[in-house]
Structure formats: C-alpha cells, structure tokens
Amino acid sequence: MTEEKKQERNPDPDRMEALRNLPKELVARLNREELDAFLFSDIWPDSLAEKLRDYQI
C-alpha cells in the first residue's frame, strides 16, 4: 500500500475519540461497514444512524 493510501485511511482524531467514548455494548453491536462509515465517511448507513440516534448532538 502506498504512503498516500495509508494517509487516507487514518481516521479523524475527533471521530476516534467519539468512538472511544461510546458505551462498549453499543460499539460491540456495530458491524465492519458501520465502523468504517463512522470513522471515515460523512454519509452513514441507516443502521448506524439508528444505533447512534440517542448519542447524536
């Protein structure tokens, strides 16, 4: 993998902090697609938005 590709896959530090602050039980229920979307995408699947609805500001 090129250095440029590696940089693209580094999650935003604020998103990592937010993920760490979520309840462990909730994080355990997230699948790979949802975790990837949470860390790297501005568009979330409906399933992720539903699971996080009580935690969104």
N, C-alpha and C positions, 0 to 999 in steps of 0.2 A: 504494500500500500504506500502511495506517495505521501510525502510530508503534507502536501496540500489537502489530501483526503483525510488525513488524521486530524488536522485542524478543524475541518468541517464537522467532525463527529464529537468534538469536545462540547459538552453541554454548558449552557449558560450557568455561571456560579449561583445566580439567584434561583434558578429552577432546581438545581441540586439541593440548595438549602431548603427550598419549599418541600421537596420530596422527603428530605430527612425529617422535616417537622410534621409530616402527616402521620397519623396513627399506623403502627406497624401492621395491624389487622387489615387496614384499607390497602396498604401497599402490597401486601401478600395476595390480595384479590385481583391486582392489576395483571393483565397478560402482557406479553412482549410488545405487541403493537401499541397498547395503551401507554406503557412506559416510554417507548420510543417517541410517541407523539407528545407526551408530557415534557420530555427533555429537549426535543429538537424541533417540534412543529408548532406553528401558530394556529393550525386547524386541528381540532381534536375529534376523534370518532365519538358518536353519540353515547356509546357505552362508557367512555371515560368521563365525558361531561356529566352523565347521570351519576356516576360513582362519586364525583367530586362536588356535586351541586351544593352540599352543606358547607363546603370549605372555600368556595369562591367568594371573592370580595367584589 
